[in-house]
Amino acid sequence: MGIVGLPNVGKSSTFNLLSKLNVPAENYPFCTIDPNIARVPIPDGRFNKLKEMWKPKSEICSFLSITDIAGLVSGASKGEGLGNKFLSHIKETDGIYHVVRAFDNPEVTHTEIEVDPIRDMEIISSELIFKDLEFCGNRIGELSTKVNKQNDKEAKEELATLQKVEALLNAGKWVRLGDWTNNDIETLNKHMFITA
């Protein structure tokens, strides 16, 4: 899981709380540049019961990998702030926790000047949609050329799915909210859209 949000909203503090680590969580934007990663064990009473019953030679409990990702700013999909680096780090995770600041404290700076959780959520959502749209548009262009030149059946199917993805993203909706067929899901799994 990746922890995402604007700078100075508490991502590194949340990471420290979950991981019991002490990575820097300073009061300035982009304190985190390279992502911090931790493996957090997941307590499970069932695991303990199974250990007691079967007495295995080794015991490996479940864990969750958590990544503290640098803060995202408006325009990141166009390279603002740590934009493209930030978005590539998100793409490496299986899911995201979105941390949103809802507290006002004059001692903690805010990149958007004032605290507005709804606006902040919309900024993050829009930037993720813009990045997926950019990737989708590039892939549609490649597939259109392939379909026109070779009349490739697989390329046609992938193109049809990506055109549905593009329409959904243009409507401001995340890929995960679409109504997908099994064939669509196979294509989506190949591309790993951030909004999926």
Buried (B, 14 or more C-beta within 10 A) or exposed (E): BBBBBBBBBBBBBBBBEBBEBEBEBEEEBBBBEEBBBBEBEEEEEEBEEEEEEEEEEEEEEEEEEBBBBBBBBBBBBEEBBBBBBBBBBBBEBEEBBBBBBEEEEEEBEBBBEEBBEEEBBEBBBBBBBBBBBBBBEEBBEEBBEBBEEEEBEEBEBBBBBBBBBBEBBEEEBBBEEBEBEEEBEEBBEEBEBBBB
